[in-house]
């Protein structure tokens, strides 16, 4: 006898049975795929939570470090900028101020018959407001008239605002020691 199986069902029923079989296999595959996807998602949840916490910690650390560095750098930059601005203001003020040597040359260029200069002193301006520098001239004058004309010449010089001479300098008639304080124009 042969072991050949014979299907006695009608052809419509055989096709329906075959479709049901394929439908069941499809359902099983879909259920297994869904179960596999769900289990993979459940296994990824701890990884997601760990990565999220790590990212939050790194962001907080970055924010804290940035705030620390930026505030320290901003303070240093602000202090440096203030110092540079002050230096620039000083340099601008110096660029408009005549040099001491030019002022001394101008003082020496004034005619002084009968006057012998023995000393100079220079006090620069303090830089605040309209304060100007001063030059102190000391020496010996042969006569009162020579001293008075030298004082007037200094006072009328373009670099001078005033030339102050104490009245006590006129007490002697000849060989008068004097000190004239010339206030410089700004």
C-alpha positions in Angstrom: 0.0 0.0 0.0 1.1 3.4 -0.7 1.4 6.2 1.8 -0.1 8.8 -0.4 -2.6 11.0 1.3 -5.7 11.8 -0.5 -7.6 14.9 0.2 -11.3 14.2 -0.2 -12.5 17.7 0.5 -14.0 19.6 -2.4 -11.7 22.2 -4.1 -13.5 25.3 -2.6 -13.1 23.9 0.9 -9.4 23.1 0.2 -8.8 26.7 -0.8 -10.7 28.1 2.2 -8.7 25.8 4.5 -5.4 27.0 2.8 -6.4 30.7 3.3 -7.3 30.1 6.9 -3.9 28.4 7.4 -2.0 31.4 5.8 -4.2 33.8 7.8 -3.3 32.1 11.1 0.4 32.1 10.2 0.2 35.8 9.4 -1.5 36.5 12.7 1.2 34.5 14.6 3.9 36.4 12.8 2.2 39.8 13.6 1.8 38.9 17.2 5.4 37.7 17.5 6.6 40.9 15.8 4.5 43.0 18.1 5.8 41.1 21.2 9.4 41.4 20.0 9.0 45.2 19.4 7.3 45.7 22.8 9.9 43.7 24.6 12.7 45.7 22.8 11.0 49.0 23.8 10.7 47.9 27.4 14.4 46.9 27.4 15.3 50.3 26.0 13.5 52.3 28.7 16.3 52.1 31.3 18.9 53.1 28.7 16.8 56.1 27.7 16.3 57.2 31.3 20.1 56.8 31.9 21.0 58.8 28.8 18.4 61.5 29.6 19.8 61.9 33.2 23.4 62.0 31.9 22.5 64.6 29.3 20.7 66.8 32.0 23.7 66.5 34.3 26.1 67.4 31.5 23.9 70.4 30.5 23.8 71.6 34.2 27.6 71.2 34.5 28.1 73.1 31.2 25.8 75.9 32.3 27.5 76.2 35.7 31.0 76.2 34.1 29.9 78.8 31.5 28.5 81.0 34.1 31.6 80.8 36.2 34.0 81.4 33.4 31.9 84.1 31.8 31.5 86.1 35.0 35.2 85.8 35.8 36.2 86.7 32.2 33.7 89.5 32.1 35.1 91.0 35.3 38.6 90.7 34.1 37.6 92.1 30.7 35.8 95.0 32.3 38.7 95.8 34.6 41.1 95.7 31.6 38.8 97.9 29.5 38.6 100.4 32.3 42.4 100.5 32.6 42.8 100.9 28.8 40.2 103.7 28.7 42.0 105.5 31.5 45.3 105.1 29.7 43.8 106.3 26.4 42.4 109.4 28.2 45.8 110.1 29.7 47.5 109.7 26.3 45.0 112.0 24.7 45.6 114.6 27.4 49.3 114.3 26.9 49.0 114.8 23.2 47.5 118.2 23.7 50.0 119.3 26.4 53.1 121.1 25.2 56.4 119.4 26.2 58.4 120.6 29.1 61.5 121.2 26.9 59.5 123.3 24.5 58.2 125.4 27.4 61.7 125.8 28.9 63.0 126.9 25.5 60.2 129.4 25.2 61.1 130.8 28.7 64.7 131.0 27.8 63.9 132.8 24.5 62.4 135.8 26.4 64.9 138.7 26.6 66.2 139.2 30.1 68.8 142.0 30.3 70.2 142.3 33.8 68.7 138.9 34.9 70.7 135.8 35.7 68.6 132.6 36.0 70.0 130.0 38.3 67.2 127.4 38.6 64.1 126.0 37.1 61.4 123.9 38.7 58.5 122.4 36.8 55.2 121.1 38.3 52.9 119.4 35.7 49.2 119.7 35.7 47.2 117.2 37.8 45.0 116.5 34.8 41.8 117.3 36.7 39.7 120.1 35.3 41.4 123.2 34.0 44.4 122.9 36.4 47.6 123.8 34.6 51.2 123.3 35.3 53.7 125.8 36.8 57.3 126.7 36.2 59.4 128.3 39.0 62.2 130.5 37.9 64.9 131.6 40.4 67.8 133.8 39.9 69.4 137.2 40.6 68.4 140.6 39.0 70.7 143.5 38.7 68.0 146.1 39.3 64.3 146.4 40.2 63.4 147.7 36.8 65.0 144.7 35.1 63.1 142.4 37.4 59.8 144.2 36.7 60.3 144.2 32.9 61.2 140.4 33.0 58.1 139.7 35.0 55.9 141.6 32.6 57.6 139.9 29.6 56.9 136.5 31.2 53.3 137.4 31.9 52.6 138.5 28.3 54.2 135.3 26.9 51.7 133.1 25.0 52.4 130.0 27.1 51.8 131.8 30.5 48.6 132.7 32.2 50.3 134.6 35.0 53.7 135.3 36.4 53.6 135.8 40.2 56.5 137.6 42.0 56.3 138.3 45.7 56.4 142.0 46.6 59.2 141.3 49.0 61.5 140.8 46.0 61.4 144.6 45.4 62.8 145.4 48.8 66.4 145.6 47.6 67.7 148.0 45.0 70.4 145.8 43.4 71.4 142.2 43.2 67.8 141.0 44.0 67.3 137.3 44.5 63.9 136.3 43.2 61.6 133.4 42.5 58.9 133.9 39.8 56.1 131.4 39.6 54.7 131.2 36.1 51.3 129.5 35.7 51.1 127.8 32.3 48.2 128.1 30.0 46.4 124.7 29.4 
